[in-house]
Amino acid sequence: MNRKGFTAIMDAVIFIVILSLAVSAISHMHDERTQDDSALYESCDILMHYRLYPSHLGYATEDRDMLFSDLWALSITASDGKGTAVAGKYLSGIFPQGDVGLEVEYGGKTEYVNYSGEGWTQSATRSYAVEYGGEITLTLYRK
């Protein structure tokens, strides 16, 4: 190997090391709480945009799938707890350590999953338009 080739390789190695150090420094400066909050917001969005058939919640079979947010609003209106039960299963699957609580509100009615009201350090609130009118508001809490 000649002198120019060796210099080029060393320049590339030094550049990669400096770039790695910069990325490491930037990632350590990023607040972990922001990452956790974004995970809560993403969990809200994934749950509420999930599509399933009304028959999955025990309602009359229909030919089309619906957003879970719409089905959950129907469940809250009927006060049958079916939507909240599905959301509870979702939460226990995503957060198996059980440190997440949920509050959902639609049409003046509120339902809860694993929610004691105190001791939560993080929360994420999202509102979603419901096909039948109004908004359903979901708040996830985390210890």
ZICORMO-V728908 format. One line per field, one symbol per residue. phi: phi as a letter, one per 20 degrees, with the letter a starting at -180 (. if undefined). psi: psi as a letter, one per 20 degrees, with the letter a starting at -180 (. if undefined). A space follows every 50 residues. Layout:
phi = ???
psi = ???
This chain:
phi = .efffffffffffffffffffffffffffffffffffffffffgffffef dbegffdnegfcececffgffffffffflemffffffffffffecffmec cccccblndcccclddncnedcbbccdcfdgeoncdddcddce
psi = prhhggggghgggggggggghggggghhhpphhgggghhgghggggghjp prqhhhjjrppriqrqqhhghhgggghikijgghgghghgghhhmiikkp rqpqppkiqpqqpkoihrjphqqppqqpqphjqaqpppppqq.
